[in-house]
Amino acid sequence: MSRGPDSLEAFKSTLGENHPPKDWSEPLRALWYAAKGDWESSHDIAQEIHSSMGSWIHAYLHRKEGDKWNAGYWYDRAGKSFPDYSLEEELEILVEQNLRTD
């Protein structure tokens, strides 16, 4: 069973669809909605991912929203420093961290 794409390009190739593939992991589904600009759907998924990755995605979303304080809280929970690079770069890093490795 696939849990996600095997490359960033494969991830991006699905962004024309209405929904992410159902067999993708929750982090990838959250990132897919973020890439589509659907903050609410992405946040709804991210806040239910109780791991450092979920916290990192949650941090990214609050950074994207412009809520620096809340983002900082979630970066701390994720064990990450507040990034000094673009939101676009962070999204790509997050996707690459969640790609299928089998």
N, C-alpha and C positions, 0 to 999 in steps of 0.2 A: 504494500500500500504506500503510495506517495504521500509525503508529508510536506511537500513543497517543491519549488523549482530547483534546478541544479545550477542556475547562474542568475546574475543580476539582469542580464538581457532577457532570460526566460520570464523572470518576474515582471519586468516592464512590458513584455509582449502581451500580458493578460489585462493590462490596464484599460483596454477598450471594452472589456466585458462589463456587465452590470453588477456582478458579484464575484468575489474571489472563489477559486476552486474549493469545493466543500471538504476535500481531503487534506487541505493545507493545515499546518499547525496554527494554533491560536496566535502566536506572535506574528507569523507571516500574514495572517488574515488582518490583524490590527494594522500592520504596516501597509498592507494593500489599501485599506480604507484611507489611511493617512496620505498615501501617494495620490489617491483620487480626490483629496480635499474634503473628505467626509470625516471631520474631526470627531463628531459625536459618536459615530459607529466605531471608529478606532478607539476612542476613549472607553466606550462601554466594554469592549473586549479587553483592553489593556488593564483596566482596573480589576479584572477577574484573574489575571495571570499573577499568581503569588510566588514570584521568583525574582532574582536580580534582573533578568531580562525584562520581565513585566514592569519592574520599577524603571528601568532604562527607557522603555518605550513610553511609559507614563511621563517621565521627565521630558523626553523629546516633545511630546504633545503639548505640555504646558509651556515649554520654551517656544514652540511654534505659535501658541496662543498669545504669547507676550507676557505671561505670568512668571517672571524671573524668580520670585521667591518660592513659589510652589514647585517650579522646575528644579530649583536648587535642592529643595527637600527630597525630591525623588531621585536626583542624581546621587545624593548622599546615600539614600537607601540602596541604590544600585551599586554603590562602591565606585562611582565614576566622578571625575572632575567635570565642572561646567565647561562645555566645549568652547573652543575659540575658533571653530570653523563653521561653515554655512550649514543651514538646516538641510539643504539638498545633499551635502556630503554626509551629514549624520544619518539621513535616511538610507543612503546607499550602504553605509557601514553597518547599520542595523540589519538591513536585508541580508547582506553578505554574512553576517554572524549567524543568521538563521537558515541559510541554504541547506538543502538536503546534502548529506555527506556520505550517503551509502553508495 
